[in-house]
């Protein structure tokens, strides 16, 4: 799916995560919160590693 996820929806689905957090935990949290396919696909494509805060996840997804 090539739809770009909404940044606000992305952060809503990651609400409650304790940072720093790894990619697998980010994807699992989004799945558990009912994120749509565009968000899940974007998160699955994140580089492996630790994300220190929510803005780091957004930057990695949207290249900002």
C-alpha positions, 0 to 999 in steps of 0.5 A, a space after each residue: 500500500 502506498 498511502 502515506 500515514 497521517 502523522 497525528 494518527 501515527 502518534 495516537 497509536 504509539 501513545 503510552 510507549 516508554 521511550 527509548 523503544 525499539 522497532 519491534 515494540 513500536 510495531 507491536 504497540 501500533 498493532 495492539 492499538 488497531 493501527 491501519 495498514 498504512 501506519 503498520 507498513 510505515 513502521 515495519 519499514 523503520 530502520 532497526 534501532 532504538 528511538 529516544 522519543 516520539 519525534 524520532 519515530 515521526 522523523 524516521 517515517 516521514 523523513 523530517 
